[in-house]
């Protein structure tokens, strides 16, 4: 197996893993009972799966400008996902959709 | 690479379908926001897989725009929901 084929196999594995993570996130979004648990299922595999897909994509393309764009997307995803997740969770608390009896630690005021 | 493309297409398509189920069933606006976020991530992933399989970078600017729009969308909906609950201006 030549070096190029090896890189292609690694990229394929990364792509499939990333798509699998996105699928797991969607299953969690459908099956979990309330907003906070759905966010728990959604945000982490979604970000990690997307990073895996972008890593596989970065292995497949050659030009430096394209690689820069991929890095920008990855960086942007890492920066914005926590912010939007935090804001959605805070809005969930403010609108009273959290079952506060079920929480172990409740610091949401 | 064709096998990889087919597997990824099936997985990401199922992801989109499940997110659509959650968007339709709700029950609240924030549930739909979370599901729409995952849906957008699936779209970004699908475009990324397509670019990786085809070995081209033509669609990469779409990825940047899509990531930006998804972030703005969920933040503005969250702010809207919070201010409605506080009785403030919508």
Backbone of each chain as ProteinMPNN parsed JSONL, in Angstrom:
{"seq_chain_A": "XXXXXXXXXXXXXXXXXXXXXXXXXXXXXXXXXXXXXXXXXXXXXXXXXXXXXXXXXXXXXXXXXXXXXXXXXXXXXXXXXXXXXXXXXXXXXXXXXXXXXXXXXXXXX", "coords_chain_A": {"N_chain_A": [[0.859, -1.204, 0.0], [0.663, 2.091, -0.953], [1.841, 5.374, 0.125], [-0.032, 7.396, -0.466], [-2.44, 5.923, -0.755], [-2.696, 4.965, 1.829], [-3.108, 7.352, 3.273], [-5.564, 8.037, 2.138], [-7.189, 5.953, 3.102], [-7.112, 6.461, 5.869], [-8.355, 8.985, 5.851], [-10.889, 8.246, 4.914], [-11.796, 6.636, 7.043], [-11.918, 8.586, 9.053], [-13.909, 10.273, 7.997], [-16.185, 8.561, 7.971], [-16.394, 8.001, 10.71], [-16.94, 10.598, 11.685], [-19.429, 11.162, 10.454], [-20.875, 9.153, 11.713], [-20.814, 10.069, 14.356], [-22.345, 12.424, 14.12], [-24.779, 11.221, 13.521], [-25.288, 9.825, 15.904], [-25.661, 12.017, 17.589], [-28.074, 12.994, 16.523], [-29.836, 10.883, 17.076], [-29.838, 11.045, 19.864], [-31.019, 13.581, 20.143], [-33.603, 13.052, 19.275], [-34.502, 11.067, 21.07], [-34.106, 11.743, 23.784], [-35.536, 13.15, 26.85], [-35.921, 15.991, 27.679], [-35.078, 19.549, 27.177], [-32.457, 20.157, 28.111], [-31.145, 17.64, 28.315], [-31.299, 16.901, 25.685], [-29.676, 18.84, 24.554], [-27.273, 18.077, 25.686], [-26.91, 15.653, 24.363], [-26.717, 16.643, 21.789], [-24.69, 18.719, 21.412], [-21.979, 17.904, 21.952], [-21.216, 15.419, 20.435], [-21.852, 16.462, 17.975], [-20.093, 18.653, 17.523], [-17.589, 17.307, 17.77], [-17.859, 15.295, 15.837], [-18.096, 16.854, 13.56], [-15.564, 18.023, 13.554], [-14.035, 15.729, 13.086], [-14.885, 15.072, 10.481], [-13.963, 17.341, 9.143], [-11.234, 16.996, 9.543], [-10.766, 14.674, 8.055], [-11.412, 15.74, 5.571], [-9.374, 17.636, 5.33], [-7.21, 15.963, 4.977], [-7.603, 15.137, 2.409], [-7.435, 17.226, 0.58], [-5.28, 19.492, -1.2], [-4.401, 22.181, -1.69], [-3.161, 25.187, -0.192], [-4.812, 27.362, 0.44], [-7.376, 26.255, 0.541], [-7.027, 24.531, 2.704], [-6.682, 26.439, 4.694], [-9.255, 27.539, 4.793], [-10.686, 25.332, 5.755], [-9.514, 25.104, 8.28], [-10.397, 27.512, 9.356], [-13.177, 27.07, 9.49], [-13.237, 24.946, 11.354], [-12.104, 26.164, 13.626], [-13.961, 28.188, 14.048], [-16.249, 26.706, 14.607], [-15.455, 25.534, 17.019], [-15.297, 27.816, 18.596], [-17.884, 28.977, 18.567], [-19.813, 27.036, 19.215], [-19.886, 26.46, 22.096], [-20.81, 28.964, 22.994], [-23.377, 29.359, 21.812], [-24.658, 27.099, 22.822], [-24.571, 27.632, 25.557], [-26.199, 29.927, 25.668], [-28.673, 28.959, 24.806], [-29.182, 27.114, 26.836], [-29.376, 28.831, 29.031], [-31.627, 30.325, 28.337], [-33.447, 28.255, 28.479], [-33.506, 27.764, 31.257], [-34.484, 30.284, 32.148], [-37.03, 30.352, 31.028], [-38.246, 28.455, 32.503], [-38.329, 25.705, 31.871], [-37.041, 23.612, 32.977], [-36.789, 20.696, 34.923], [-36.402, 21.173, 38.072], [-36.279, 19.636, 40.336], [-35.058, 17.339, 39.573], [-32.398, 17.857, 39.359], [-29.0, 17.442, 40.439], [-27.06, 19.287, 41.308], [-27.953, 22.606, 41.581], [-27.384, 25.458, 40.142], [-28.54, 27.41, 38.752], [-29.469, 30.375, 38.601]], "CA_chain_A": [[0.0, 0.0, 0.0], [1.484, 3.3, -1.052], [1.545, 6.391, 1.129], [-1.276, 8.081, -0.845], [-3.579, 5.067, -0.42], [-2.825, 4.937, 3.295], [-3.756, 8.607, 3.695], [-6.966, 7.962, 1.74], [-7.905, 5.062, 4.031], [-7.288, 7.19, 7.129], [-9.368, 10.022, 5.627], [-12.196, 7.593, 4.849], [-12.195, 6.249, 8.402], [-12.305, 9.804, 9.768], [-15.198, 10.74, 7.473], [-17.262, 7.682, 8.443], [-16.541, 8.238, 12.154], [-17.607, 11.887, 11.879], [-20.844, 11.004, 10.113], [-21.476, 8.353, 12.778], [-21.036, 10.921, 15.526], [-23.502, 13.277, 13.839], [-25.967, 10.371, 13.624], [-25.528, 9.592, 17.336], [-26.253, 13.248, 18.122], [-29.47, 13.101, 16.103], [-30.606, 9.898, 17.845], [-30.033, 11.627, 21.189], [-31.978, 14.687, 20.066], [-34.966, 12.534, 19.148], [-34.958, 10.151, 22.113], [-34.007, 12.225, 25.152], [-36.834, 13.701, 27.26], [-36.144, 17.435, 27.741], [-34.163, 20.376, 26.375], [-31.066, 20.08, 28.558], [-30.56, 16.352, 27.932], [-31.136, 16.92, 24.228], [-28.472, 19.618, 24.247], [-26.143, 17.233, 26.054], [-26.681, 14.713, 23.27], [-26.471, 17.3, 20.504], [-23.555, 19.611, 21.189], [-20.638, 17.311, 21.931], [-20.928, 14.628, 19.231], [-21.984, 17.303, 16.787], [-18.832, 19.368, 17.331], [-16.492, 16.367, 17.548], [-18.063, 14.66, 14.549], [-17.77, 17.827, 12.519], [-14.104, 18.152, 13.512], [-13.506, 14.534, 12.424], [-15.136, 15.204, 9.046], [-13.055, 18.365, 8.612], [-9.887, 16.422, 9.516], [-10.724, 13.821, 6.867], [-11.394, 16.625, 4.401], [-8.055, 18.263, 5.242], [-6.268, 14.981, 4.442], [-7.879, 14.849, 1.002], [-7.195, 18.358, -0.317], [-3.857, 19.831, -1.268], [-3.999, 23.588, -1.769], [-3.031, 25.817, 1.127], [-5.957, 28.241, 0.705], [-8.487, 25.398, 0.967], [-6.736, 24.081, 4.069], [-6.952, 27.562, 5.59], [-10.713, 27.637, 4.986], [-11.094, 24.235, 6.64], [-9.095, 25.467, 9.64], [-11.286, 28.582, 9.825], [-14.462, 26.46, 9.872], [-13.044, 24.184, 12.596], [-11.899, 27.125, 14.713], [-15.218, 28.885, 14.281], [-17.141, 25.762, 15.276], [-15.011, 25.395, 18.409], [-15.565, 29.045, 19.355], [-19.29, 29.369, 18.652], [-20.693, 25.997, 19.772], [-20.148, 26.669, 23.52], [-21.579, 30.189, 23.23], [-24.794, 29.17, 21.498], [-25.204, 26.121, 23.762], [-24.781, 28.325, 26.829], [-27.346, 30.839, 25.593], [-29.909, 28.169, 24.745], [-29.423, 26.544, 28.163], [-29.83, 29.902, 29.918], [-33.019, 30.613, 27.987], [-34.253, 27.158, 29.02], [-33.702, 28.035, 32.684], [-35.309, 31.473, 32.34], [-38.419, 30.097, 30.681], [-38.801, 27.497, 33.443], [-38.61, 24.4, 31.277], [-36.152, 22.619, 33.581], [-37.308, 20.04, 36.116], [-35.329, 21.47, 39.022], [-36.204, 18.566, 41.329], [-34.232, 16.244, 39.058], [-30.995, 18.253, 39.304], [-28.179, 17.145, 41.606], [-26.576, 20.603, 41.714], [-28.756, 23.61, 40.89], [-26.783, 26.793, 40.266], [-29.088, 28.195, 37.639], [-30.332, 31.518, 38.93]], "C_chain_A": [[0.887, 1.244, 0.0], [1.038, 4.314, 0.001], [0.228, 7.097, 0.829], [-2.499, 7.249, -0.494], [-3.803, 5.017, 1.082], [-3.532, 6.192, 3.806], [-5.243, 8.597, 3.331], [-7.775, 7.083, 2.682], [-8.156, 5.773, 5.357], [-8.375, 8.251, 6.983], [-10.763, 9.411, 5.575], [-12.701, 7.197, 6.221], [-12.663, 7.475, 9.186], [-13.674, 10.295, 9.306], [-16.347, 9.893, 8.007], [-17.493, 7.887, 9.937], [-17.288, 9.541, 12.423], [-19.089, 11.806, 11.578], [-21.561, 10.181, 11.175], [-21.754, 9.176, 14.02], [-22.23, 11.851, 15.325], [-24.797, 12.485, 13.977], [-26.321, 10.103, 15.086], [-26.167, 10.826, 17.976], [-27.727, 13.347, 17.764], [-30.346, 12.115, 16.859], [-30.875, 10.43, 19.252], [-31.062, 12.73, 21.177], [-33.399, 14.164, 19.986], [-35.403, 11.812, 20.419], [-34.911, 10.702, 23.531], [-35.219, 13.066, 25.542], [-36.961, 15.218, 27.316], [-34.975, 18.205, 27.128], [-32.717, 20.176, 26.792], [-30.418, 18.758, 28.16], [-30.378, 16.285, 26.421], [-29.913, 17.723, 23.83], [-27.22, 18.823, 24.575], [-25.827, 16.251, 24.932], [-26.2, 15.435, 22.024], [-25.097, 17.931, 20.401], [-22.229, 18.868, 21.061], [-20.377, 16.441, 20.71], [-21.003, 15.461, 17.96], [-20.678, 18.025, 16.5], [-17.709, 18.404, 16.987], [-16.621, 15.681, 16.194], [-17.713, 15.58, 13.405], [-16.259, 18.007, 12.412], [-13.477, 16.939, 12.833], [-13.682, 14.632, 10.914], [-14.175, 16.223, 8.435], [-11.618, 17.846, 8.564], [-9.735, 15.496, 8.308], [-10.654, 14.626, 5.596], [-10.013, 17.243, 4.212], [-7.017, 17.281, 4.705], [-6.428, 14.798, 2.937], [-7.541, 16.005, 0.072], [-5.757, 18.834, -0.164], [-3.568, 21.318, -1.088], [-4.072, 24.25, -0.397], [-4.238, 26.692, 1.447], [-7.168, 27.424, 1.16], [-8.28, 24.902, 2.399], [-7.004, 25.188, 5.079], [-8.438, 27.699, 5.861], [-11.216, 26.549, 5.933], [-10.724, 24.563, 8.088], [-9.991, 26.552, 10.218], [-12.624, 28.006, 10.283], [-14.329, 25.725, 11.202], [-12.912, 25.124, 13.791], [-13.207, 27.815, 15.078], [-16.206, 27.987, 15.008], [-16.766, 25.633, 16.751], [-15.341, 26.633, 19.225], [-17.05, 29.283, 19.571], [-20.175, 28.317, 19.313], [-20.919, 26.18, 21.279], [-21.016, 27.893, 23.781], [-23.062, 29.958, 22.969], [-25.419, 28.151, 22.446], [-25.485, 26.77, 25.111], [-26.024, 29.202, 26.779], [-28.654, 30.088, 25.532], [-30.226, 27.592, 26.128], [-29.932, 27.611, 29.124], [-31.278, 30.276, 29.628], [-33.94, 29.513, 28.493], [-34.533, 27.368, 30.499], [-34.677, 29.187, 32.891], [-36.768, 31.222, 32.018], [-39.023, 28.992, 31.535], [-39.126, 26.151, 32.853], [-37.734, 23.307, 31.865], [-36.825, 22.036, 34.814], [-36.252, 20.151, 37.207], [-35.214, 20.425, 40.117], [-35.232, 17.479, 40.888], [-32.742, 16.587, 39.061], [-30.264, 17.864, 40.582], [-27.62, 18.449, 42.186], [-27.345, 21.642, 40.904], [-28.146, 24.986, 41.127], [-27.395, 27.753, 39.269], [-30.019, 29.298, 38.081], [-29.742, 32.807, 38.39]], "O_chain_A": [[1.752, 1.407, 0.861], [0.017, 4.146, 0.667], [-0.55, 7.373, 1.742], [-3.489, 7.783, 0.005], [-4.94, 5.026, 1.556], [-4.427, 6.119, 4.648], [-6.081, 9.076, 4.095], [-8.91, 7.414, 3.027], [-9.255, 5.708, 5.908], [-9.217, 8.41, 7.867], [-11.712, 9.975, 6.119], [-13.874, 7.388, 6.54], [-13.669, 7.423, 9.893], [-14.504, 10.689, 10.126], [-17.365, 10.428, 8.445], [-18.636, 7.941, 10.39], [-18.165, 9.59, 13.286], [-19.915, 12.311, 12.339], [-22.712, 10.462, 11.51], [-22.789, 9.014, 14.666], [-23.031, 12.048, 16.239], [-25.794, 12.999, 14.484], [-27.491, 10.144, 15.47], [-27.083, 10.715, 18.791], [-28.545, 13.737, 18.597], [-31.466, 12.448, 17.246], [-31.981, 10.295, 19.776], [-31.889, 12.822, 22.083], [-34.31, 14.759, 20.561], [-36.563, 11.927, 20.816], [-35.606, 10.186, 24.407], [-35.871, 13.64, 24.67], [-38.045, 15.721, 27.019], [-34.016, 17.615, 26.629], [-31.839, 20.039, 25.94], [-29.27, 18.743, 27.716], [-29.421, 15.685, 25.931], [-29.194, 17.359, 22.899], [-26.229, 18.877, 23.847], [-24.667, 16.031, 24.584], [-25.372, 14.909, 21.28], [-24.396, 17.715, 19.413], [-21.439, 19.163, 20.164], [-19.405, 16.688, 19.996], [-20.299, 15.19, 16.987], [-20.201, 18.017, 15.366], [-16.959, 18.632, 16.038], [-15.631, 15.501, 15.484], [-17.117, 15.165, 12.41], [-15.726, 18.131, 11.309], [-12.506, 17.078, 12.09], [-12.766, 14.322, 10.152], [-13.637, 16.005, 7.349], [-10.861, 18.202, 7.661], [-8.714, 15.522, 7.622], [-9.944, 14.269, 4.656], [-9.529, 17.365, 3.087], [-6.055, 17.69, 4.056], [-5.499, 14.354, 2.263], [-7.375, 15.785, -1.127], [-5.112, 18.61, 0.859], [-2.605, 21.685, -0.415], [-4.919, 23.923, 0.435], [-4.653, 26.764, 2.604], [-7.902, 27.844, 2.054], [-9.215, 24.855, 3.199], [-7.49, 24.93, 6.181], [-8.853, 27.941, 6.994], [-12.056, 26.801, 6.798], [-11.511, 24.333, 9.006], [-10.315, 26.534, 11.406], [-13.149, 28.393, 11.327], [-15.187, 25.853, 12.076], [-13.529, 24.909, 14.835], [-13.522, 28.002, 16.253], [-16.916, 28.433, 15.91], [-17.634, 25.624, 17.623], [-15.635, 26.528, 20.416], [-17.449, 29.743, 20.641], [-21.191, 28.665, 19.914], [-22.063, 26.065, 21.719], [-21.86, 27.878, 24.677], [-23.906, 30.312, 23.792], [-26.575, 28.304, 22.839], [-26.51, 26.496, 25.736], [-26.812, 29.226, 27.724], [-29.643, 30.512, 26.13], [-31.383, 27.576, 26.549], [-30.814, 27.343, 29.939], [-32.063, 30.515, 30.546], [-35.074, 29.781, 28.89], [-35.661, 27.176, 30.953], [-35.592, 29.09, 33.709], [-37.654, 31.8, 32.648], [-40.178, 28.618, 31.332], [-40.089, 25.507, 33.27], [-37.679, 22.2, 31.329], [-37.361, 22.767, 35.648], [-35.326, 19.343, 37.273], [-34.173, 20.324, 40.766], [-34.65, 16.782, 41.719], [-31.908, 15.72, 38.798], [-30.825, 17.941, 41.675], [-27.695, 18.688, 43.392], [-27.383, 21.568, 39.676], [-28.358, 25.602, 42.171], [-26.819, 28.801, 38.977], [-31.237, 29.172, 37.949], [-30.327, 33.875, 38.568]]}, "seq_chain_B": "XXXXXXXXXXXXXXXXXXXXXXXXXXXXXXXXXXXXXXXXXXXXXXXXXXXXXXXXXXXXXXXXXXXXXXXXXXXXXXXXXXXXXXXXXX", "coords_chain_B": {"N_chain_B": [[-13.271, 5.062, -1.961], [-15.838, 5.518, -2.845], [-17.448, 3.786, -1.379], [-17.13, 4.889, 1.174], [-18.35, 7.361, 0.684], [-21.009, 6.558, 0.242], [-21.713, 5.366, 2.716], [-21.412, 7.577, 4.452], [-23.289, 9.309, 3.34], [-25.682, 7.945, 3.85], [-25.671, 7.888, 6.69], [-25.597, 10.669, 7.331], [-27.893, 11.507, 6.043], [-29.861, 10.125, 7.516], [-29.406, 11.41, 9.942], [-30.297, 14.036, 9.305], [-33.02, 13.456, 8.811], [-33.915, 12.529, 11.354], [-33.509, 14.854, 12.851], [-35.357, 16.508, 11.603], [-37.688, 15.218, 12.421], [-37.639, 15.847, 15.154], [-37.796, 18.636, 14.971], [-40.348, 18.954, 13.924], [-41.953, 17.774, 15.914], [-41.404, 19.214, 18.214], [-41.396, 19.891, 21.68], [-41.137, 22.612, 22.374], [-39.911, 25.925, 21.443], [-37.155, 25.996, 21.926], [-36.318, 23.354, 21.85], [-36.637, 22.936, 19.136], [-34.737, 24.7, 18.204], [-32.319, 23.477, 19.056], [-32.467, 21.097, 17.59], [-32.423, 22.145, 15.006], [-29.889, 23.184, 14.96], [-28.301, 20.836, 15.032], [-29.135, 19.83, 12.616], [-28.079, 21.734, 10.826], [-25.372, 21.248, 11.312], [-25.214, 18.699, 10.265], [-25.628, 19.315, 7.59], [-23.315, 20.849, 7.053], [-21.434, 18.825, 7.473], [-22.171, 17.08, 5.387], [-21.601, 18.593, 3.086], [-18.875, 18.852, 3.488], [-18.037, 16.138, 3.328], [-18.682, 15.649, 0.696], [-16.924, 17.404, -0.622], [-14.539, 16.229, 0.171], [-14.643, 13.678, -0.978], [-14.807, 14.316, -3.685], [-12.443, 15.632, -3.966], [-12.026, 18.486, -4.126], [-12.064, 22.086, -3.648], [-14.128, 23.83, -4.013], [-16.584, 24.195, -2.712], [-16.029, 25.034, -0.197], [-16.209, 27.763, 0.859], [-18.957, 27.884, 1.332], [-19.236, 26.328, 3.594], [-18.062, 27.942, 5.581], [-19.856, 30.144, 5.596], [-22.231, 28.828, 6.32], [-21.673, 27.811, 8.889], [-21.423, 30.226, 10.278], [-24.015, 31.379, 9.973], [-25.627, 29.485, 11.276], [-24.801, 29.738, 13.926], [-25.526, 32.451, 14.497], [-28.302, 32.207, 14.191], [-29.161, 30.384, 16.274], [-28.365, 31.801, 18.55], [-29.869, 34.188, 18.369], [-32.503, 33.23, 18.533], [-32.443, 32.134, 21.102], [-32.061, 34.427, 22.658], [-34.415, 35.777, 22.075], [-36.359, 34.026, 23.171], [-35.644, 34.151, 25.889], [-36.11, 36.876, 26.511], [-38.805, 37.054, 26.067], [-39.776, 35.447, 28.127], [-39.101, 36.983, 30.322], [-40.865, 38.99, 30.116], [-40.158, 41.184, 28.754], [-39.411, 43.456, 25.982], [-40.243, 42.085, 22.82]], "CA_chain_B": [[-13.925, 6.312, -1.553], [-17.273, 5.457, -3.136], [-18.095, 3.143, -0.227], [-17.165, 5.908, 2.229], [-19.361, 8.362, 0.33], [-22.357, 6.0, 0.438], [-21.964, 5.222, 4.165], [-21.591, 8.911, 5.042], [-24.553, 9.875, 2.861], [-26.78, 7.309, 4.591], [-25.653, 8.334, 8.091], [-25.968, 12.08, 7.434], [-29.302, 11.62, 5.675], [-30.658, 9.718, 8.683], [-29.287, 12.503, 10.906], [-31.221, 15.097, 8.904], [-34.41, 13.025, 9.0], [-34.23, 12.507, 12.791], [-33.629, 16.249, 13.299], [-36.639, 17.019, 11.119], [-38.717, 14.665, 13.314], [-37.647, 16.639, 16.393], [-38.264, 19.99, 14.664], [-41.804, 18.914, 13.749], [-42.66, 17.411, 17.145], [-41.184, 20.213, 19.246], [-42.614, 20.692, 21.808], [-40.911, 24.048, 22.559], [-39.056, 26.601, 20.474], [-35.741, 25.719, 22.163], [-36.074, 22.019, 21.289], [-36.488, 23.07, 17.685], [-33.445, 25.341, 17.954], [-31.259, 22.477, 19.195], [-32.544, 20.181, 16.453], [-31.989, 22.845, 13.793], [-28.428, 23.27, 15.069], [-27.752, 19.554, 14.596], [-29.419, 19.725, 11.186], [-27.077, 22.531, 10.112], [-24.088, 20.539, 11.401], [-25.262, 17.604, 9.294], [-25.438, 19.913, 6.264], [-21.884, 21.168, 6.936], [-20.748, 17.552, 7.304], [-22.441, 16.526, 4.058], [-20.827, 19.358, 2.105], [-17.481, 18.496, 3.708], [-17.801, 14.808, 2.784], [-18.717, 15.758, -0.773], [-15.665, 18.017, -1.054], [-13.443, 15.284, 0.416], [-14.72, 12.593, -1.955], [-14.509, 14.855, -4.999], [-11.1, 16.23, -3.948], [-12.02, 19.867, -4.625], [-12.323, 23.048, -2.586], [-15.044, 24.868, -4.499], [-17.727, 24.407, -1.833], [-15.595, 25.352, 1.166], [-16.784, 29.014, 1.393], [-20.316, 27.628, 1.838], [-19.088, 25.823, 4.959], [-17.838, 29.083, 6.468], [-21.104, 30.896, 5.715], [-23.239, 28.014, 7.015], [-21.326, 27.786, 10.31], [-21.74, 31.549, 10.828], [-25.465, 31.597, 10.028], [-26.194, 28.604, 12.301], [-24.505, 30.349, 15.23], [-26.377, 33.63, 14.68], [-29.681, 31.776, 14.342], [-29.514, 29.84, 17.593], [-28.21, 32.852, 19.564], [-30.982, 35.142, 18.353], [-33.714, 32.576, 19.049], [-32.308, 32.012, 22.555], [-32.302, 35.755, 23.248], [-35.845, 36.06, 21.918], [-37.106, 33.23, 24.147], [-35.368, 34.655, 27.235], [-36.744, 38.168, 26.749], [-40.247, 36.817, 26.159], [-40.081, 34.915, 29.447], [-38.958, 38.055, 31.291], [-41.896, 39.986, 29.883], [-39.559, 42.343, 28.111], [-39.803, 43.647, 24.594], [-39.906, 40.987, 21.948]], "C_chain_B": [[-15.417, 6.305, -1.837], [-18.036, 4.844, -1.969], [-18.233, 4.146, 0.914], [-18.252, 6.928, 1.943], [-20.762, 7.842, 0.6], [-22.68, 5.901, 1.928], [-22.249, 6.583, 4.787], [-22.916, 9.517, 4.607], [-25.728, 9.281, 3.627], [-26.844, 7.849, 6.016], [-26.129, 9.783, 8.211], [-27.413, 12.309, 7.014], [-30.215, 11.235, 6.825], [-30.602, 10.802, 9.76], [-30.273, 13.625, 10.582], [-32.67, 14.717, 9.142], [-34.8, 13.057, 10.479], [-34.38, 13.932, 13.325], [-34.941, 16.854, 12.822], [-37.782, 16.505, 11.989], [-38.81, 15.513, 14.582], [-38.142, 18.056, 16.126], [-39.785, 20.001, 14.528], [-42.492, 18.689, 15.092], [-42.456, 18.402, 18.271], [-40.719, 19.644, 20.56], [-42.335, 22.2, 21.957], [-39.988, 24.579, 21.469], [-37.587, 26.201, 20.645], [-35.365, 24.314, 21.705], [-35.816, 22.117, 19.793], [-35.162, 23.736, 17.345], [-32.31, 24.334, 18.005], [-31.255, 21.543, 17.991], [-32.077, 20.859, 15.165], [-30.475, 23.02, 13.77], [-27.776, 21.986, 14.567], [-27.974, 19.374, 13.096], [-28.389, 20.506, 10.372], [-25.717, 21.85, 10.147], [-24.057, 19.375, 10.421], [-25.063, 18.132, 7.879], [-23.962, 20.236, 6.035], [-21.091, 19.885, 6.699], [-20.951, 16.973, 5.919], [-21.642, 17.266, 2.993], [-19.344, 19.024, 2.235], [-17.141, 17.132, 3.121], [-17.77, 14.861, 1.259], [-17.414, 16.356, -1.302], [-14.498, 17.049, -0.898], [-13.455, 14.174, -0.629], [-14.333, 13.093, -3.343], [-13.139, 15.506, -5.091], [-11.093, 17.633, -4.531], [-12.359, 20.799, -3.473], [-13.324, 24.108, -2.964], [-16.134, 25.194, -3.495], [-17.322, 24.86, -0.432], [-16.103, 26.698, 1.688], [-18.197, 28.841, 1.936], [-20.246, 27.143, 3.286], [-18.924, 26.972, 5.946], [-19.141, 29.84, 6.698], [-22.127, 30.14, 6.545], [-22.958, 27.974, 8.519], [-21.701, 29.105, 10.975], [-23.238, 31.731, 11.014], [-26.108, 30.737, 11.115], [-25.992, 29.207, 13.689], [-25.425, 31.544, 15.485], [-27.821, 33.228, 14.92], [-30.0, 31.304, 15.743], [-29.357, 30.898, 18.681], [-29.406, 33.792, 19.559], [-32.269, 34.506, 18.859], [-33.642, 32.464, 20.573], [-32.572, 33.351, 23.233], [-33.778, 36.122, 23.193], [-36.657, 35.319, 22.98], [-36.895, 33.776, 25.554], [-36.087, 35.967, 27.484], [-38.261, 38.025, 26.783], [-40.632, 36.327, 27.548], [-40.005, 36.004, 30.503], [-40.022, 39.129, 31.126], [-41.38, 41.247, 29.237], [-40.022, 42.488, 26.68], [-39.396, 42.456, 23.752], [-39.249, 41.579, 20.739]], "O_chain_B": [[-16.183, 6.995, -1.164], [-19.118, 5.304, -1.607], [-19.287, 4.253, 1.542], [-18.992, 7.321, 2.844], [-21.611, 8.567, 1.118], [-23.763, 6.291, 2.365], [-23.2, 6.737, 5.553], [-23.596, 10.165, 5.403], [-26.654, 9.996, 4.011], [-27.912, 8.22, 6.503], [-26.951, 10.104, 9.069], [-28.089, 13.188, 7.549], [-31.211, 11.906, 7.094], [-31.605, 11.089, 10.415], [-30.992, 14.106, 11.458], [-33.463, 15.533, 9.611], [-35.874, 13.545, 10.83], [-35.257, 14.203, 14.146], [-35.571, 17.625, 13.546], [-38.731, 17.237, 12.272], [-39.903, 15.858, 15.032], [-38.838, 18.628, 16.965], [-40.441, 20.947, 14.966], [-43.499, 19.333, 15.388], [-43.258, 18.435, 19.205], [-39.702, 18.95, 20.572], [-43.229, 23.0, 21.685], [-39.383, 23.833, 20.7], [-36.853, 26.079, 19.664], [-34.251, 24.085, 21.233], [-34.912, 21.479, 19.254], [-34.53, 23.402, 16.344], [-31.443, 24.317, 17.131], [-30.202, 21.229, 17.435], [-31.417, 20.236, 14.334], [-29.853, 23.009, 12.707], [-26.827, 22.024, 13.784], [-27.119, 18.838, 12.391], [-27.884, 20.016, 9.362], [-24.986, 21.86, 9.157], [-23.023, 19.087, 9.818], [-24.412, 17.487, 7.058], [-23.414, 19.944, 4.972], [-20.199, 19.841, 5.852], [-20.015, 16.431, 5.33], [-21.07, 16.644, 2.099], [-18.635, 18.923, 1.234], [-16.095, 16.967, 2.493], [-16.948, 14.209, 0.616], [-16.864, 15.885, -2.297], [-13.58, 17.036, -1.717], [-12.399, 13.77, -1.115], [-13.633, 12.409, -4.089], [-12.712, 15.892, -6.179], [-10.235, 17.946, -5.356], [-12.879, 20.364, -2.446], [-13.387, 25.163, -2.334], [-16.575, 26.34, -3.418], [-18.182, 25.048, 0.428], [-16.413, 26.786, 2.877], [-18.606, 29.538, 2.865], [-21.091, 27.5, 4.107], [-19.552, 26.99, 7.004], [-19.498, 30.146, 7.835], [-22.814, 30.731, 7.378], [-23.877, 28.089, 9.329], [-22.226, 29.12, 12.088], [-23.691, 32.179, 12.067], [-27.024, 31.19, 11.802], [-26.898, 29.187, 14.522], [-26.032, 31.648, 16.55], [-28.501, 33.827, 15.752], [-30.977, 31.747, 16.347], [-30.127, 30.905, 19.642], [-29.91, 34.158, 20.621], [-33.051, 35.166, 19.543], [-34.642, 32.668, 21.261], [-33.235, 33.403, 24.269], [-34.324, 36.7, 24.133], [-37.535, 35.903, 23.615], [-37.844, 33.861, 26.333], [-36.63, 36.163, 28.571], [-38.935, 38.799, 27.462], [-41.664, 36.72, 28.092], [-40.754, 35.968, 31.479], [-40.076, 40.075, 31.911], [-42.078, 42.26, 29.179], [-40.898, 41.759, 26.213], [-38.323, 41.884, 23.949], [-38.86, 40.848, 19.828]]}, "name": "protein", "num_of_chains": 2, "seq": "XXXXXXXXXXXXXXXXXXXXXXXXXXXXXXXXXXXXXXXXXXXXXXXXXXXXXXXXXXXXXXXXXXXXXXXXXXXXXXXXXXXXXXXXXXXXXXXXXXXXXXXXXXXXXXXXXXXXXXXXXXXXXXXXXXXXXXXXXXXXXXXXXXXXXXXXXXXXXXXXXXXXXXXXXXXXXXXXXXXXXXXXXXXXXXXXXXXXXXX"}
